[in-house]
Amino acid sequence: MNLALQMRDYRLTTAEILYHMPDHPGVLQTYIWQELDLAPKFPVLRKFLDFWSRNLDGKLHSVRVGSAALITPAAWRHGALFTLH
């Protein structure tokens, strides 16, 4: 992953794209896309979806998007018991 992009708040973005099969429009197929992108506008994903709409035969049905920061502050989690002698 590109550290420079992560430092500019790019996040790992995953999109589940459902599209109609070109030869069988009643059948949906899934495509998983993953890239670093800027939430909440997702310009990289939008560019990809624009390309898809213009150049590919499978008509888009729906897109679900998830995004997570890769660089975050350290967090302390309670849940273990440590015994020191």
C-alpha positions in Angstrom: 0.0 0.0 0.0 1.2 3.5 -0.8 2.2 5.2 2.5 2.1 8.7 1.0 -1.6 8.2 0.1 -2.4 6.8 3.5 -0.9 9.8 5.2 -3.2 12.0 3.1 -6.2 10.1 4.6 -6.8 7.7 1.8 -8.5 4.6 3.2 -8.7 1.0 2.0 -12.0 0.9 0.2 -13.8 -2.2 -0.8 -16.8 -2.2 -3.1 -19.2 -5.1 -3.8 -20.5 -4.5 -7.3 -23.6 -6.3 -8.5 -24.2 -6.2 -12.3 -26.4 -7.9 -14.8 -24.8 -10.6 -17.0 -24.7 -9.3 -20.6 -26.0 -12.6 -22.1 -28.5 -13.2 -19.3 -29.8 -9.9 -17.9 -32.0 -11.6 -15.3 -28.9 -13.0 -13.6 -26.7 -10.9 -11.3 -23.0 -11.4 -10.9 -20.7 -10.1 -8.2 -17.4 -8.2 -8.7 -15.2 -7.2 -5.7 -13.1 -4.0 -6.2 -10.5 -2.8 -3.7 -8.3 0.3 -3.8 -7.1 3.2 -1.7 -9.7 6.0 -1.9 -10.9 9.1 -0.2 -14.1 8.8 1.9 -16.9 9.9 1.6 -16.7 11.1 -2.0 -14.7 8.1 -3.3 -13.3 9.7 -6.5 -11.3 6.6 -7.4 -14.3 4.3 -7.2 -16.5 6.8 -9.1 -13.9 6.9 -11.9 -13.9 3.1 -12.0 -17.7 3.0 -12.1 -17.8 5.7 -14.9 -15.4 3.6 -16.9 -17.5 0.5 -16.3 -20.7 2.2 -17.4 -19.1 3.6 -20.6 -17.0 0.5 -21.7 -18.4 -2.7 -20.3 -21.6 -4.6 -21.3 -22.8 -5.6 -17.9 -25.3 -3.0 -16.6 -24.7 -2.0 -13.0 -27.3 -3.1 -10.5 -25.9 -1.9 -7.1 -22.7 -1.1 -5.3 -22.0 -1.6 -1.5 -19.0 0.3 -0.2 -16.9 -0.3 2.9 -13.9 1.9 4.0 -11.4 1.6 6.8 -8.4 3.7 7.8 -5.1 1.8 7.7 -3.2 4.2 9.9 -4.9 4.9 13.2 -3.7 5.9 16.7 -2.8 3.1 19.0 -5.7 1.8 21.1 -5.5 0.0 24.5 -8.0 -2.8 24.8 -9.0 -4.2 28.2 -9.8 -7.9 28.2 -6.9 -9.8 29.5 -5.7 -10.4 33.1 -1.9 -10.2 33.6 -0.3 -11.4 36.8 3.2 -10.2 37.7 5.3 -12.0 40.2 
